[in-house]
Amino acid sequence: MTCIAGILLMLMPAEQAFWSLVSIINKYLPGYFSPGMPAVQLDCRVIDSLVCNIDPKIGEFLKRNDMEATYYTIGWLQCAYTLTLPRKTVLRIWDMFLCEGVKVLIKAGVTLILLAFSDKKVRKTCDSLEKALEYLKYKLPQHLLEEEIFVNKLISLNISEEQFKVAHFAQLARLER
């Protein structure tokens, strides 16, 4: 939450930033910051599910290395990518997020994973959970995160409303078990 507040404070006066933060949390991110973080955990699982459906090879790689999305995507989602992506990219994602809602943050997570692990050599090098997480956090090529490349990839993802719904309800059912 403080990450989001920080960006808002760089863009507007303090009182406006405060009320913007309240609106974002209440309207777009309900359940992200409540005890147990049920909404953010669900969205992490939705990211995982969508990645597996879009690119089965990357999905298999993630499963083989026991890389549950909650290990790395909770921070991405709760900070709305402010600690992960360059500022220009974050602001473009936020523009889309404020117009279209949390689905944009989910698509950004899918995009980040697809860009990170699309190279077969990278998947081969990241042969453990620790190496894969280290790659995501410290070694991801910065050119992949630049605004034009990242946003174009995000926009080009053809995830339909139906796919979102199916992934959402499937993961919701798994969480409720």
N, C-alpha and C positions, 0 to 999 in steps of 0.2 A: 504494500500500500504506500509506503514511503517513497518507493521508486516512482510511482505514478504521480504522487504529490510533488516530487522534485521536478519532474518535467513540466507539470502544470505551472509551478512557480516560476519556471524560466520563461513561460509563455504569457503570463498574465499577472495582475496584482494579486496579493495574498488572499483577500476575501473572495475574489472570483475563483481563484484556484481551489479554495476550500469548498465552495458550493459546487464547483465542477467535479471535484473528487467525490463528494457525497452523491451527486447524481450518477456518476459513472458506476460507483459501487452498488447503489440501489437499483438502477435501471439495467445495467449491462452485466454486472458481476455479482448478483445475489448468491449467497452461499459460498463465495470464494474465500471469505475471511471469517466465516462463522466456525464454531467449534467442530472439529472433524473435517472441515473443508469439503463437504459432500459434492458441491457443484464442480469445484476444480478437479477433484479426483475423478468424477465422471467424465469431464472433458479430456483429461489425460488419457483415459481409456478409449475415448472416442478417437483421439489422435492415433493411438496404437492400432485400433481397428481399421481406420481409413488407410493408414500406411500399408498394412498387410493386404488390403484389397487393391490398392493402386499399384503397388510394386511387391509382389510375392517374394522376390529374391531378398529385398531389404527386410521384409517381414520375417522371413526365415532366419536371416542374419541376426535380427534383434532377439528372436526366440532362442536361437542357439547360444547366444551370449547372455541369456537371462536379463535382457534389458527391458524391464517393464517401464512404460512411459512415465509412470509416476516418479521414477528416479531422477529424471532430468526435466520433465515438462512442467512440474508444479511451479518451479521458480520462473520459468518462461512466462507462464500464464498469469501468475500472481503479480508479476512486475510488468506485465504487458510488453515484454521483450526489451524493456529499457536497459537491462544489464547484459543483454545478449547480442543485440543488433546495433549497428551504427545509428546515430541520432536521426539522420535523414531518412533512413529506412523505417525507423520506429515511427516517425511523424507521418509517413505515408500510410503505414499500417493503421495507425490511430485514426487517420482521416476515414479510411474504409470501415474500421471498427465502429466509429461513432455514427456512421450512416447505416451499416448493415448488421451490427451486433457482434456477439461473441463468436459467431461462426468464422469471422475473419481471423480471430486469434487462434482458433482451431486449425484453420487452413494454413496460417503462418507456421504453426508447429509441424504440420505435415510437410510443408515446403522445406523447412529447416532440416528435417530428418532426410527427406529425399535428396536434397542438395549435398548433405554431409556424407551420405553413404551410397551415392549412385555409382561411384567409382569402385570397380571390383578390387583394385589394389588396396584401397582404403579398407574395405571389408576384410580383406585377407590380413592386413596389418593389425587391425583392431580385433584380435582373436580372443579377447576376454572382456568382461564387463568393465574392468578398471581401465583398460586401454581405450575402449570405445567412449567411455565417459570423459576420459582425459582429452581425447580427440575433439569431442563436442565442445568441451569447455575452453581448451587452450590452443588447439592446433588446427582448427577449422580455417581453411583459406579465406582470408578477409574479402577477396574479390567476389566470393559467392554471396556475401552478405551485403554487398553494395546495393543501393536503392534500385537501380534499373534491373539488375539481374534478379534480385530476390523478388521484387514486386511483380515483374513479368512472369516469373515462375509461379508465384502465388495466383495471379490472375488466370494463368493458363490451366490451372488444375480444374478439371471438369468434375466437380463434386456436386451432384444434384441435391435438391431438397430431400428427395426420397432417400438418397444414400446417407445424408445426415440423420434423417429420422430413424432409419434402420439401425445405423451404428449407435445412435443415442439410446434407443429403446433396448437394443441387445445388451449394451453395457450397463444400463440401468437395471435390467433383470439380473445380470451377473452380480452386481453390487448388492442387490436385495437378498440374494441367497445366503 
